[in-house]
Amino acid sequence: MRVACLGGGPAGRYFAISMKLRDPAHFVAVFERNRPDDTFGWGVVFSDQTVGNLMQNDAVSGALVASEFAHWDDIDVHIHGQTIRSSGHGFIGIGRKRLLNILQERARELGVELHFEHEASPDLADWRDYDLVIAADGANSRIRDRYEEHFGVDIQVRRNKFFWFGTSKVFEAFTFAFEKTEAGWIWAHAYRFDDDLSTFIVEMDPETWAGLGLDSMDQPEAIALCERIFAKYLDGHALISNATHLRGPQAWLNFRRIVCDRWDYENLILLGDAAHTAHFSIGSGTKLALEDAIKLAEVLNRPGLTREMALAEYQAERNLEVLKLQNSARNSTEWFETLDRYLHFEPIQFAYSLLTRSQRVSHENLRLRDRAWLESVERWFQSQAQGRPVNEPAPPMFAPFRLRNMEVANRVVVSPMAMYSAEDGCPNDFHLVHYGERAKGGAGLVYTEMTCVSPEGRITPGCAGIYASEHVAAWKRIVDFVHAHSKAKFCLQLGHSGPKGSTKVGWEGYDVPLESGNWPVMAASDVPWSPDNQVPRPMTRADMDEVVAQFVLATELGLEAGFDMVELHAAHGYLLSSFITPLTNKRSDEYGGGLENRLRFPLEVFRAMRDAWPAERPMSVRISANDWMGDLGVTPDEAVEIGRAFVEAGADLIDVSAGQTWADCQPIYGRMFQTPFADQIRNEGRLTTMAVGNIYEPDHANSILAAGRADLVALARPHLIDPMWTLRAAAAQDYRRVHVPPPYLGGMDQLARNLAREAELKA
């Protein structure tokens, strides 16, 4: 097979090596535009897994690369005049130039033809003598761009500016240094990769970049400015640029996130950064490229595979790994792009937030890396929560929290979940057992399902309500049981189904209209939930007055039933949500149009409820922070303003959900997928938030809380199958200060012993 590799970076050279190793008869030529010793990067960071892959693929070059690695374990975070150091991170790095030299010599040994200072043509017709053409010419691939329409290229230019410097200052730890200037914050990512050289990446937002005048400085001026800003970290060492061919501001880059739908066209195959990129803040671009090269060479040489089958397997397997890293890289990139959210954190929490920004590193992962440091974080968190110094570390999920005069024993919340099991709106023995069991399970706060304020406000005939005296008596029985047999606080969530009402119970089909016995529905406008659902009646002022009165009565009845807290459901496309989202609010009066008008009626309802609820008891509001419809619907930025408006009206907590407001929305699912919205509302709006959405492990809860992404953590489905989720989590973490109902103490002790024994066996 005759193969041309266009691009002589790590991807192209390593693919050439991998092909020759599998079949020396292959003719492989590498064409590189630069000279043999040119390089425009500094250090390359690897993981132990990548080193293992290199050794397995080619022990000769793998051993050489491994023998020249720089090793370090520590991360230093410099912020607000303090240095926070954590250890056990296990980084390894090598100079990009040295890596290329090793691969270059190995390629020559194996018979690869290397052509330098050769500007490769981007036209496939010029490569007709080759069976395969490998586009390994990086993120700015000319040949990929030449055939862009065939690859489905999606390029997203990120907002921050960065410059990839080197320096002779040798950093002992992977260093993040944050400095405030007159124009804004600027920071460095610095790490050693050689005995006498370090990478030093300077990053900032574009406003700070322009404010410092870097948009008009030449390179020497820019370098001098950065050296002054970071003088205390550089210790007199200079910053070095190897991009001297770029003039002035051109040397400052914006990262380009690249995704391709397809990685091959005719005999052209994309490899490494030409096919995909991952942000430098997670240091995985070269790792991905080398592993791409290994996989592509393997499938192309596997007996019995056609080229079509080989390329399909190559893209399917590698694309999965790329997507995982790109998701982590997106989280990391957004953390740096929204740095202002976290600058008010105390240094120890700021460092924790930074370390867990990508979601690849979790609370328990940090415990494995540096137990002493993580326990210092836990002591700090508990001290903040309890308002006094705490010497014993404890998981953040077991810190108390106060809302007005109500204190919850821990941060775990049983999220509202529709049970569809009421009779004419009245809860029954099912609800007594359901809520009672989950309260005994150890959660600090238990929510009711959305409890409807009128018969026509129900979603289904099985939905619970609180609009009649028999409802109050039934709810009081449940509330009294919860208070008598647990330490949990109990929150009544009140809502009105609006356009999503008069449907079947959940297990018969979500949002499916009833076949008989329908009741009329109303909403902000005559926009149905789907073509199959009823067209709602646009609400009149008289309708609004009636609904306000229903919510007030339900609030008063909730007080009579003994609830500790009340939440207004203004999310998920129900009545109040139909006013908030512009997708369903098409009104032309004072209740439609801009956000202020769209919030007018939901705020009327909430203020009336707040007036009816005791001042010493808290209230919350559930919102959909993202309609998942881009700028057509509510966006996370707008959700910050929604949260602020409700807090100004007297809300103590914003329960941050998302979506379910438009039938054709396109949510992006994943672990903790709605937590970023709680994070943004909390840290941009400086509001108290609760995170919800695919949170299912204690590790998730602890990471969210310690990183300051939310104040409470709500779990729904995990509590459906395991009412004792919180007690089980306490046992798994060997935390014994959680309240256990006395009859269950023996079981709790046995569970803790069993889990400890399992952990020892695994270790």
N, C-alpha and C positions, 0 to 999 in steps of 0.2 A: 504494500500500500504506500502511495506517495502522499505525504502530509506536509502542508505548509502551515506553520504557526505564525500568525501576524501579531507581533508583540513579544518582546523578550523579557517581560517581567517575570515574577515568580510563577504565575499561572502557565505562561507559554513554555518556559524552560522546563518546569516540572512535568508538564504533559508530554513534552518531547522525551524526557527521561523515562517516563512511565510506559510510553509506547515502545521504545527500544528495549526496555527490560522484558517486555512480554513477547516481543518478536524482533530480534536483531535485523531481520530482513526488511523491516519497514524502512523506507527512505523518509527521514524527517528533517525538515529545514525550518529554522527560526529566523524571522526577519524583524530586526529591531532598528528603529529610526535613530537611536542615540548611540554614543560610543560605548565600548565595553564597560568602562568604569563609571559612566554617568548614572546617577540615581537622583530622584527627586523626592525621596522619603528619608526618614531617619531610622527610628527603631520599629521593629515588628514584634508584637506580643502574641504568644502562643499559649495554648492550654496543654495539660498533660495528655489529654485525649488526642490532640492533633499530633503531638510528638510520637505517640504510640502508632498512629496511622502512618506517619512518615517512616518509622522504623520497619513496620510490617511491609510497606510498599517497596522501600529501597534502604536496606540496612546501611549501605555505604554512605550515601549522602545524609541519611538520617542521623548516623552516629557523628558525622562531622558537624552537622548543625547543632546537635545536642551538646557536643563538647564545648561549644563556644557560647552557650547561653549565659546570660546574666540572670541571676535568681534573686528574688526579693519577696518578702512576706507581708510587709507593712504597707498600710495606706495612711498618709497624713492628710488631714483636712484642715486648712488654715482659714479661719473665718472670724471676724469681729475680734481680732487680736488674740485669739486662742488657737492652739493646735490640738486636734483630736486625733489620736493615733489608735488604730486597731490593727490586729495582726492575723496571721494564719491564712492570708489570701493566696499565697502560692503562685506568684507571677513568674514567667520566664520570657525573656526577650533576646533578640539578636538584631544587629544592625542590618538594615535592608541591603546596603551595599555588600556586606560580607555574605549575606544569604545568597544574593545574586551571583557572587563570585564562586561560591561553593557549587551552586547549581550549574553555572557555566562550565566549570571544570568537569563536573560529573557528566554533563551532556556531551562534551567533547570526547571523554573516555569511551562513551557508548556509541560514538559515531554520528552524533547529530551535527548537521551543518549549521553553523551560526553565521549570520550575515548582519553586520552592524552598519550604522549610518546608511540604512536602506529604508527609504520612505515607501512603505508598501501601498500598492494601488488598492483603492476601495472597490474596484470593479471586478466582479467574479470572472468576467471574460478574460481578464489578464492572468487568471490562475487556472486556466483550462487544462494545464498539464498535471494537475494534482487531483487525487481522488477526494481528499478532504482539505478544507480550508478552515483553520481554527481562528476565530476572532478572539484573541487574547490581548487586545490593545486597549484595555482599561475602560474606565467609566466614560471617557470621551471617544469611544470607538468610532472611527470613521466608516468602517465597513458595515457595522451595525446600523449607523445612521443612514448609510446609502440605501439599505433595504429595510428601513424602519417599518414600513407598512406591513411587512411580512412577519415581523416579530411582535407586533402589538406592544410597542415600547411606551411605558408610562414613566415620566421623569418628574419628580417633585423636588423643587428647589427649596431648601430649608432657609429660614430667615437669618440665622446668626452668621456673623463673619468670623473667619479663623485664618491663622497663619501658622504653618508648620515649620517651626524653627528647630535648630539643634543648639546645644551648648556644651562647653567643656566642664560645666558644673556637674558633678556626679551626685545624683540624688539617692539617698539611702532607701527611701520609701517611694512608692507611687504617690505623687504629690498633687493635690488639688489646692490651688492658692487663689483666694477670692479677694480682690481689692476694690475699694470704692474710690472713684475719681470724681472730679467736678462734673463730668458728663454722664456718669453712671457706673455700673459695675463691670469689671473686666476680670477674667480668670484664666488660669493656666492649668493644663494637664501635663505633668512632667514625670518622666521615668527614665531610669538608666537602661541602656541596652548594650553597653560596652564598658571596658575598664575605665575609659576616659571620656565618654560621650553620653549625653542624655537627649531624649526628645523633649521639646518644650513647645506645646501647642497653646497659642494665645487665642482666646475666644471672647466674643461680646455680642450684644444685640446691635442691629444696624443703627439705631439711634445713638448709642454710645460711640460707635465707630465714627459716625459723622460728627458728633459733638466734640470728639477729640481731634478732629481735623484729619483723620487718617484717610478720608476720601480724596484728599488733595496732596498728601505727603508722598515723597519718593521713598524708596526702600531704606536708605541710610537714616532718614529722619524718623521713619516708623520704628525701625529697630532701636534707635536711641531712646524714643519715647517709651517703648516697652521695657527696655533695660532700666529706665528710671522708675517706672511703676513697680517692677518686680525686683528692685535692687536688693532687698533684704533676703530674697530667696536665692539670688544668683551669686551672692558673695564675691562680687567683682568680676565674675566671668561674663563673657560677651554672649550675645545671641547670634547665631550663624544662620544665614539663608543659603539654600542651594537652589533657589528659584530666581537667581539674578538675571535670568533672561526675560523676566517679567518686569514691566515698568510700573512704578508707583503703586496705585491702588489695585492694579491687576493681580498683584501677589496675594491679596486677600481674597479668600474663596468663600463661596456658599456651598454647603454640602448638597450633592444631588443624589437623592434616593431613586434608584432605578429598579423597575420591575418589568419583565418581559413575559408576555403570554406564551410565546413560543421561543425555543432556544435553537432551532435549526431551520434552514431554508436551502433547498437543493443540497449542495455538498458543503454548505457553510454552517458551522456550529459555533455558538457563543460559549465563552468560558470565562469564569471569574467575574470581575467588575463589568465586563461588557454585557453580561446577562443580569447582574444584580449588584447592589451595593448595600453595605451596612455601615452605619455611622461610626466614625472613629472613636466615639466615647465608649463603645463596647469592644473595640479593638479586635474585630473578627474578620475583616476583609480579606487578609492574606490567608487566614485559616480556611475560609470558604473557597478561595481560589484553588488552593492546593488540594483540598478534598474533592472539588469538582474534577481536577485533573486526574486524580486517582480513579474516580468512578468512571469517567469517560473512557479512559484507556482500558479499564477492566471490561466494560460492556462491549467495546469495539473489538476486543480480542477473544471474547468468550465463544467457544464453538457452539454452533447451532442457533445463534442469534442473527437474524437479519439486521441490516443497518436500521431499518425502521423500528424494529423491536428494541434494539440497543438504545437508540436515541430517546424512545418513549420511556424506557426504564431510567435512563440517565436524568431526564428532566423531572420525572415523577419523584424519584428518591431525593435528588438534590434540592428540588424546589421546596419540598417539605422542610428540610433543614434550613433553607434560606428564609422561608416564611417565619419559622420559629425565631431565628435571629433578628430578622427585620422587625418583628413585633416587639422584641426586647429593645432593639435599637430605636424604634419609634418612641417607646416609653422614655428611654434615656435621653433622646434628642429633645423631646417635649419638656422634660424636667429642666434642662439647661435653657430652653427657649422661654420658659415661664419662671425663671429663677426668682423674680420679684415676689412670687407667692410665698417663698420659704425664707426670705431674708430676716423675717421677724422671729424665726425660731431661735431658741437657745442653741449654742454651738453643738452640743451633744446630739440634739434632735436633728439639727441640720445635717450633721455627718451621717446619722442613721438614715435619713431620708435620701441622701445622696447614694449611699451604699445599696439601698434597696430600690433605687429608681427604675431599674429595668424589669423588675419582678422576677429576674433569674436568681437573685439572692434574697432569701427569706429570713425570717426571725430565727428559726431553728438552724438554718444554714450558717448564720452568723455565730450561733452558739458553738457549732462544730469548729468554726475557724478561731474564735477567740471568746471563750466562755467568760473570762473575767471582764472583758470590755462589755459584752452584751449584758451581763448582770449589772454593770454600772448604769447602763441605759434603763434597765428595769427598775433599779432603785430610784433613779431620777424621775421616771414616769410615775411611780407610786408616790413619791414625795410631792410631786405637783398635784396629783389627784387628791391626796389626803391633807395637803396644806401643812405638812410637818416633815421633818427629816425621817426617812425610812431606811433602815439598815439592811433589812432582808429583801433580796430580790424576789419578785413575783411576776408572773406573766401579765402584760398590760391588759389583757381581756378581763382580769380579775381586779382591776382598779375600780374603786367606787366613782360615781358621777352624780352631780347634783343639777337638777333643773328646778329653779325657784326653791320651794321648801321640800321638794321630793328628792330623796337620795336613793339611787339604785345601787345595789351591792356590787354589781359588776357590769361590764359593757356589752354583754351578750343580750340580744333582743330576739324574741320569737316574733318573726315578721307576720303582718296580716296575711291570712290565707283564706280564700273563700271555701267554705265547707258545703254550701248548698244543701244543708240538712235541717233547716228550720221548717216549722209548720205555721203558715200564715204569719210569717215574720217572727215567730216566737222561738227562742232557743229552748232546747230540751235536754234530756239526759246525755245525749251524744255530746253536746257542747260542754256540759258539766265535766264529763270524763276527759274530753279533748283538752280543754283549757286547764283543768286541774292537773292532769298528768304533766303538761308542759311547764306549768308553774313549779311543780315539785321537782322538775328536772334541773333546776338550778339557775335558769336564766334570770338576769336582773330585772328585765322588763318583758311583759307579755302583751301583745296587741290582739284585739279582737279582729275578726274579719271585717271587711267593710260592712258596717251596720247601717241599714237604710233608714231614712228619715220619714218615709211615707210608703204606702203600698205600691204606688206607681213609681217610686224611686228605687224599687228593687231591680236587680239585674235579672234574677230568675225567681220562680215561685219558691225556691228553696232558700233564698237569701234571708238572713236574719235582719230584724228591724228593731227600732226602739221608738215607737210612736203610739203605744197603747199601754194601759196599766198592767196587763198580763205580761207584757214584755219586760217591764221594770221588775216585777216580782221574779221572773225567771232569771234575768241578768243578775239581780241582787243575790240570788242563791249561789250563782257561780262566783261572783266577786267575793262573797263572804267565805266560800271554800278556799279560794286562792289566798286570801289574807290569813286564814286560820292555819293553813297547812304548808305555807311557803313564805319566803322572804321577798317574792317577786312583787313588783308593782304592776298594775293592770291599766292598760290604756284602751279607751273606747275610740275606735276609728269610725267616723261618721261620713257618709257619702250619699250621693244620689246618682243613679245610673244614667240618667239623661238619654242620649241617643242609643246607648248600648243596652237598654232595658228590654223587658219582655222577651227573654230568650230562654233556651233550654239550660238545664243544669250542666255543669262542666263536663261530666263523663258522657253526656249524650251529644256533645258537640259544642265547642266554645263559640259564643256569639251567633249561634244558630237560632233563628226565630222560632217561637212556639208554634205548634201546629194548630192549637186552639187555645182559647182563653186569653188572648192577647189584651194588653192594655195600651192606650196611646202613650207615645213618648214625646218629649220636648227637648230642645237644645238651644244653643245660642242662635243657630241658623238652621235652615232646612237642608242640612247636609247629612245624608244617611251614613251609618258606619260602613256599610257595604251595599252593593246593589240588591242583596237579599234581605237586608234589614229595612225596618220601617223608615219612611221619611219623617223626621221629627218636626213638630210644630215649633216655629221660632217663638221664643218666650216674649210675652208682653210684660209691661211693668207690673200688672196685677199678678202674673205668674211669679215674677221675681219676689214680690212682697210675700206671696204665699210660701215660697221656698225658704226665704229668710226666716219666716215664722216657724217652719218645720224644723230647720236646723237649730233654732233657739230652743224649741220645745225638747228636741232630742238631747240637747246639751243639758238642759235642766233635769231631764229624766235620767241622764247618765250620772249626774250628781246625786240624785236620789238613790240610784242603784249602788253608789259607793265607789265609782271608778276614781283612780288616782290622777288620771290625765285624759285629755281628749285630743284626737287628731282629726283635722279636716282633710278629706281625700279630694285633692284638686288635680289628679293625674289620670293617666290611662284612658283618656277619651270619654270619661264620664261627664256629668253635667257641667261641673265647674271647669274641667279641662277643656270642654267644647268652647268655652269663652276664651281661654288663655291661648290656645293654638290658633294661628291664622289659617291653618288648613281647614278648620271647621267654622271659624267665626268670620262670617261674611257680612256682618251688620254694618249699616251706614250711619247708625246713631252714635251716641256717646259711649256705647259699649262695644264698639267695633273700631277697627283701624290699627292704630299704634298700640304698643304694649301697655301704656298707661291706661288707655281706654279698655283694652281687653281684660285687664286686671280689675277693673272697677267693680264688677258684680261679685267675683270671688272675694274681694276684700270687704265688700259690704257684708257678705255672709260671715266672714271670719270675725270682723269687728263686733257684729251682733252676738256671735257665740262667745267671744272674749268677755263682753260685758255681762253675759249670763253665767260665766264660769268664775269660781273664786280666784281672787288675785294671787293667792299663795300657791295655787296649783298650776302646773305647766300645761301648755298646749303646743301642738306641732302641726305641720302641714306637709302632706305628701305631694310632691310635684313630679312631673315628667321633665327632666332636665334636657332632654334631647328628643326631638320628634323623629330623628333618623331620616330626615328628608332634606338635609342641607339647609340652605338659606330660605327654603320655602316654609319651613316650620320653625318651632322654637329651637334655638341653638344653645349650647352650653354657656356662651357669653351672655345671652339673654336670661338664662336661668339664674345667673348671679343677681341680676336685677329683680327677678321674680322673688328670689329668696329674701333679698333686702326689703322688698315691699311688705312681705308678710311679717318679717321681724319688726319692722317699724310699726306694724299694726298690733304687735303684742305676741307674736309667735316666739317660742323659746328654742325650737328645734326644726330644722328642715330635713324631712325624710326624703332622700334623693333617689328617686327611681328614674326610669326613662322609657320612652316609646309607648306602644299600645294606644297611640292617639290617631293612627292612620293605618288603614288595613294594608296598604302597599309599602309600608316603611321598610328600610333596609338596615336593620340593626347589625352591629359587629359584635358577635358573641365571643366569649372566652372567660377564663378565670377572672373573677372580680371585675367584669367588664363595665359595670356602671360606677365603680369606685372613683375613676378620674373625675366624674362630675361632682361627686361629694367633695373631693379634694379641691376642685376649682372654686366651688361655692364657699367652702370653709375658708380657704386661704386667700382668695381674692376679695370675697365679701366680708371676711372676718366674722363668719357666722358659725353657729353650732350645727353640725350635720350628722346624719346617720347614713351609713353606706349599706347598700343592699344589691344583690344580683350576683349569683353564682359564687357566693362565698360559702365554702363548705368544710374548711379545715381550720383547726385552732391556729395553725401557722398563718393562714390568711388573716384571721382576726387580729392576731398580735402584730403582724407587719403593718396592717392598715393603721392601727391605733398608735403604735410607737412612731411611725413616720408622720403622724399628724395629718393623715389623709381624711379622717373622720373622727368623731367623738364617740359614736356608738356603732355597733356592727349588727345588722339584722340578717338572720338566716331563716329561710322559708322551708324549702324542700328537705334539707337535712333534719329539720324538726318534725316533718311529717312521718318519717320512718323511724326516728329515734327521739322520743320525747326527752330522754335523759342525755341529750347531746352535751350539755354544759358540764354535767357531773362526769361524764366519760372523758371530756377534755381536761377536766381538773385532775382526774386520776392519771391520765396519760402524762401530765406535766408534773405529777407528784405535788400538786397543790392541795393542801388539806383544809384551808380556811374557808372553803365554800360551804354554804349551808346545805346539809343533807337531812332530809326528813328522818327522824330517829329510827323508824322501823327499817330504813334502808342502810343504816350505818355499816352493818356487817357486810353487805354486798359491795359497798364502796371500798371498804378495806381490802376485800378479796380481789376486786378488780384492779386496785392499785398495785397489789402484790403481783398479780398475773402479768400486768403490763410491764412492770419493772423487770420481771424474769424474762419476758420476751425481748425486751431491749438489751438485756445482758447477753442473751443468746445471739442476737443479731450482731452485737459488737464483737 
